[in-house]
């Protein structure tokens, strides 16, 4: 280990700090606000690391987010530590290494759950994503291998629903019928910036934009709760996907929908399919009657995709017999008969893409 000089904390004017021009860490307005809330709640307890360049200026090595938060709060003086013992190359590398190492560990969720339960504190104000599903009253923690097995359960999202919540040959999670008629739909990727909460939320966007909902369901529960209704996520079931992957994505969509319903959200089943080989399982768990959602985005220009969409529509409606259809995209010229259909234009730009 290299010899470490003694570090001491100094106060310097906030305006005297220069951000490192090649800092690759991004700081959203929301994160800066959360850092500011933390500083207001606990004080400025984490000094900013700085380095004096050859012009006598103080460049930030790590702590760019705290500088932005201090500026937001109007703090004139901030605590710093000097890293002048580092070479120019070393301090540049340390900026990126520090950013990465702060992301390279997780939590012992058993300990974390106990702390959250015991402390009277608003965690979300400071950007702490509370693992809400661990607090659900029906979670069973009596697992044969104890805490290690419970952590695996969380990784697999087995706490969203149990086998008793599934039905049918394919053991897919079940949903209750709902009566939903939102005036508009908004893509999940625009929920955080929304000011109007009258629309329903759809997930007809690229999977990578909502995969985080599966990884951390509890982190988005309260956001989704504000809207009129939520459509089950549209995890892709492309025809060229292996069968187990398509079934897994159907399961994930149903499991999230089932859990959201248990938390009191109005959840509209998303009816999606691949080709004829998916028909035996892709409609399982969808309740008969009630409102359902179908998207035709991306099928109008492909002759085979259009054909599969039409035969799937016929199969879905005959099996489910819904009372209302929320149709996102073109109707493809399909004859819906007397079914009530509310159609929503798919937006390429604006709120949906």
PyMOL commands that set and color helices and strands:
alter all, ss='L'
color gray80, all
select helices_A, chain A and resi 14-16+29-42+64-73+88-101+109-118+123-126+132-135+147-156+163-165+188-190+207-209+211-215+217-225+243-262+276-282+303-320
alter helices_A, ss='H'
color red, helices_A
select strands_A, chain A and resi 10-13+17-18+48-52+58-62+77-82+166-167+172-173+185-187+200-202+230-231+267-270+291-295+324-328+340-344
alter strands_A, ss='S'
color yellow, strands_A
deselect
rebuild
show_as cartoon
